[in-house]
């Protein structure tokens, strides 16, 4: 079942802390005012979307939450990890210029990469590479805080110890939960004691399964590049973990150009101009778009305030329902077959395949 999202509402939040994690990454914390604490309640694994104007251009980016959700009491802060990406639109700015006291526009938490707390003790595996640690850290904190019979094992890959994000928080978990929390470091460009050399591959996964833990896993959460996720999933399935016990989230960079995307589904595209109806927050707007244009691009160009974030098909902000006509997605790592059959599409990946189309961002 799909969760109901707060759609396009951004709120001004003040930056309460900026912490340098590595030479190329920061943790940014936002203060949540009392009147917005219910809006910003979240589940471990979710992300927030940040909107800011840089050099006169509006930029939106989704960043996973590293802090743990508050079980009881108000959610008075939220922290995200941001790793600088060469040529990125927002991450270089965040790493170099954002300071305590700055005010940014932030959308309430979203996302389907969720850890749902359980009443029965669980043993959870987390597999992360690079900045993929951000949501995994939130999940680990939530699992470990549930009680002494809950445990978490982490496989974390980086180039070297100097590239590890949230190293102090990971160390704090090792100290606070010596019998519940285990970690296997993997470095691709450094040989260190107690660490595997190379990338997170089948051998690394099997090493942990055979040598680190004897108790079976009740679930696995994977976050990183597509190759790692595919390899880890195959290894875990062969070890006996069911497919529906493995959850993943890709970390990729949004593309700047959509010209190749149009060519990817050219055979299925409609031709010429397409009549489009878009419903957002109860209001329906009509527009025309070229058949070779990605649906979300046309909606943004028409100045319709539809929800979106990564524009790369890896978050779930831009999901909408096709109520008339049809569309095909260039790629999809989020929606299930049944959701697609129900008419849902990622608008940032949608190419229209009919002469007219109507989409609803509210009915998801």
Secondary structure, DSSP 8 states (H G I E B T S, - for coil): -------S-EEEEEEEEEEEEETTEEEEEEE--GGGTTTT---TT-EEEEEEEETTEEEEEEEEB-S---SSS---EEEEEEE--TT-SSHHHHHHT--TT-EEEEEEEE-S------SS--EEEEEEEGGGHHHHHHHHHHHHTT-TT-EEEEEEEESSGGG-TTHHHHHHHHHHTTTTEEEEEEESS---TTEEES-S-HHHHHHHHHHT--S--SEEEEEE-HHHHHHHHHHHHHTT--GGGEEEEE-----S--HHHHHHTGGG---SEEEEEEEETTEEEEEEEETTS-HHHHHHHTT-----S-SSSSSSTTEEEEEES-EEES--SS--HHHHHTTEEEGGGEEE-SSEEEEESS--
